[in-house]
Amino acid sequence: MRLSPFLRAELVDPALAAPDRDSVIKALAERLVTAGVLPSAEPAIAALAAREAAQSTKIAPGMALPHATLDQL
């Protein structure tokens, strides 16, 4: 399965700098709202936080691929 059809450049930020995981999750959710993907950041924040609580999406120090399932998408 190729991921490229599901990615949009304005939704990816390889230079995102945040002090902690929760700040990263909030920034990513707000990016979805700004891009018009979601009407509100709160469902994404909750879903991403729940996903991280269940199992981390960290793939290396300082690098993660946060993802979650949302009914809105």
VOPAGU-2260 file (C-alpha; in pm, 1 decimal, decimal comma):
REM VOPAGU-2260
SITE   aa  ch    i         X         Y         Z
SITE  MET   A    0       0,0       0,0       0,0
SITE  ARG   A    1     134,9     338,9     -96,9
SITE  LEU   A    2      83,9     624,2     149,3
SITE  SER   A    3     147,0     905,4     -98,8
SITE  PRO   A    4    -216,4     925,7    -220,6
SITE  PHE   A    5    -321,8     998,6     137,9
SITE  LEU   A    6     -60,1    1264,4     215,3
SITE  ARG   A    7     -81,6    1632,6     137,4
SITE  ALA   A    8     226,4    1852,7     162,5
SITE  GLU   A    9      54,9    2108,9     385,9
SITE  LEU   A   10     -22,7    1837,4     641,2
SITE  VAL   A   11     336,7    1719,5     681,9
SITE  ASP   A   12     583,5    1919,8     890,2
SITE  PRO   A   13     922,7    1751,6     921,4
SITE  ALA   A   14    1059,0    2059,8    1101,0
SITE  LEU   A   15     788,9    2070,7    1368,6
SITE  ALA   A   16     950,4    2161,6    1699,0
SITE  ALA   A   17     747,8    2114,0    2015,5
SITE  PRO   A   18     847,6    2065,6    2377,4
SITE  ASP   A   19     642,4    1749,4    2434,6
SITE  ARG   A   20     414,4    1487,7    2280,1
SITE  ASP   A   21      92,6    1669,3    2370,7
SITE  SER   A   22     215,0    1986,6    2199,8
SITE  VAL   A   23     293,9    1789,5    1885,2
SITE  ILE   A   24     -51,7    1629,6    1887,0
SITE  LYS   A   25    -217,9    1969,3    1929,1
SITE  ALA   A   26     -10,9    2124,8    1648,9
SITE  LEU   A   27     -93,4    1839,8    1410,8
SITE  ALA   A   28    -464,8    1854,1    1490,5
SITE  GLU   A   29    -470,2    2231,0    1438,0
SITE  ARG   A   30    -296,3    2178,3    1103,0
SITE  LEU   A   31    -584,0    1950,5     997,3
SITE  VAL   A   32    -832,5    2223,6    1085,2
SITE  THR   A   33    -632,5    2494,6     904,6
SITE  ALA   A   34    -613,1    2276,7     593,0
SITE  GLY   A   35    -991,1    2226,3     599,4
SITE  VAL   A   36    -967,8    1853,0     665,9
SITE  LEU   A   37   -1151,9    1871,7     998,3
SITE  PRO   A   38   -1396,9    2129,0    1136,7
SITE  SER   A   39   -1254,7    2103,1    1490,3
SITE  ALA   A   40    -923,7    1995,8    1643,2
SITE  GLU   A   41   -1068,8    1835,5    1956,0
SITE  PRO   A   42   -1171,0    1498,1    1806,1
SITE  ALA   A   43    -828,5    1458,9    1645,6
SITE  ILE   A   44    -649,5    1555,9    1967,0
SITE  ALA   A   45    -850,9    1298,3    2161,9
SITE  ALA   A   46    -798,3    1023,8    1902,0
SITE  LEU   A   47    -424,6    1089,0    1867,7
SITE  ALA   A   48    -376,8    1103,2    2245,5
SITE  ALA   A   49    -568,5     776,3    2288,4
SITE  ARG   A   50    -358,9     611,1    2016,8
SITE  GLU   A   51     -36,0     724,9    2182,2
SITE  ALA   A   52    -160,4     601,9    2520,3
SITE  ALA   A   53    -235,6     259,3    2370,9
SITE  GLN   A   54      92,5     232,8    2180,9
SITE  SER   A   55     350,8     494,2    2090,9
SITE  THR   A   56     397,8     589,4    1726,2
SITE  LYS   A   57     760,7     682,8    1795,3
SITE  ILE   A   58     994,1     533,3    1534,9
SITE  ALA   A   59    1321,9     691,6    1650,6
SITE  PRO   A   60    1437,4     950,2    1905,9
SITE  GLY   A   61    1253,1    1270,5    1823,4
SITE  MET   A   62    1061,3    1110,5    1536,3
SITE  ALA   A   63     709,0     968,9    1526,5
SITE  LEU   A   64     430,6     898,8    1280,9
SITE  PRO   A   65     122,2     999,9    1480,6
SITE  HIS   A   66    -194,8     848,7    1342,2
SITE  ALA   A   67    -542,8     753,7    1458,2
SITE  THR   A   68    -883,5     660,8    1324,1
SITE  LEU   A   69   -1144,3     935,7    1308,3
SITE  ASP   A   70   -1508,0     896,8    1206,8
SITE  GLN   A   71   -1485,6    1235,8    1027,9
SITE  LEU   A   72   -1226,6    1105,8     780,5
